[in-house]
């Protein structure tokens, strides 16, 4: 193992406590890591020197789905589509698939469930809902109730605007982060 120590020990003075490491030693560690099945090596000494060498994650190139395979057909030797081996036709390049249309950009503000629980649109069954589509809401106004662990939690609007969509279904479970309402802040 190559010698290593602090810079002051190498120079013969006791002024600089910065650890020094021989680059040949580091290179040997990298080579050992490359030849092993390990992903990382970390080495530390009593003198506070610490080195960690990690393999870079392999970049994976996405593989395209297989295209339909055309059966080779016999054509004349004068045909430019022929392979150099002759007698086997080279299939024409497959046309790239058209790009999927982009999702429309919504200008609505989404109000999401802050917890897992049961969604209620009103204070009790048969009562008038807190809001309906087209209702104007103010910041802090109660939009619904989510029951979680027998506790009724009032969900308030974060924004002023007009309710454009109500996505919660009365007396049905909702998940954390699930969109409950879409509000148009400009409406």
Secondary structure by P-SEA (a helix, b strand, c coil): cccccccccccccccccbbbbcaaaaaaaaaaaaaccccbbbbbccccbbbbbbcccccccccccccccccbbbbccccccccccccccccccccccccccccccccbbbbbbccbbbbbcccccccccccccccccccccccbbbbcccbbbbbbbcccccccccccccccccccccccccccccc
